[in-house]
Amino acid sequence: MPQTLLPRDQALLVTKPGFDALVARLAELREARERAAGTDPAPGDDTAELTDRIILVETALARAVIAHGARHGYALAAVGTVVEVDDGARPCAYRLVLLHDEGDDTAATPVSVLSPVGAALMGRAVGDAVEIALPNRRLRSLLVRRIRDDA
């Protein structure tokens, strides 16, 4: 099983482009696993890691609820959105993704929804204040300023 799992029985908000990207990513992972299975196992064989990623994406797709954007962005942060936040020192933007290797063709920093920051931002609305417990035991406060499409 994957080391990091989605919360049990929880729906996952995903934009339509984000959903389509997950479907495409699932196909890529399955093809990669088939190629890896067709070769002689080598040290550091990643077939098990590919299987874990496939399970994670399949689970996400099974729990996906499509978030629809409005003219001025999205009401809630979802996989596939860019969440612009301010921590009091500097503004920054996070592109919410399921897996970090989904490509980075935007200026926003990709952050997995499985990470502390990504999990705290999921489902939040503009104006929400979020306190995040970081792995180094520090607290980080973020104010959601804008939620927009990743494009």
Salt bridges, closest charged atoms under 4 A:
ASP20 OD1 - LYS16 NZ 2.72
GLU28 OE1 - ARG25 NH1 3.07
GLU49 OE2 - ARG53 NE 3.49
GLU58 OE2 - ARG30 NH2 2.56
GLU84 OE2 - ARG146 NH1 3.53
GLU84 OE2 - ARG148 NE 2.56
ASP86 OD2 - ARG145 NH2 3.77
ASP87 OD2 - ARG140 NH2 3.31
ASP101 OD2 - ARG25 NH2 2.49
ASP101 OD2 - ARG53 NH1 2.92
ASP104 OD1 - ARG95 NH2 3.25
